[in-house]
Amino acid sequence: MSLEGDPFDYQITKSGLLLIRRGGRTIMELGGKKAAALIPKLGRDADSDQQLLARATGNYRHGNERQSR
């Protein structure tokens, strides 16, 4: 699945908790220093938001995956 077909969504709570969703399900709750560092970077561009959220969750391609034959 690519980020275009199944994008990440996020919500910032009043308490500063960052809820990251994909496919309608919450996949990660980020809080503390990590959320405080990520929140100001979000909201500028949809593509960069997707990349930032993918990296925060660990759901991104590293470039070393093998292709099936």
Number of C-alpha atoms within 10 A of each C-alpha: 6 8 14 9 8 11 19 23 16 17 14 15 9 7 8 14 17 21 18 21 18 15 11 11 11 14 12 15 15 17 16 11 8 12 17 14 11 16 15 9 12 15 10 9 9 12 12 13 19 19 15 18 22 17 12 16 15 10 11 15 10 7 6 6 7 6 5 4 3
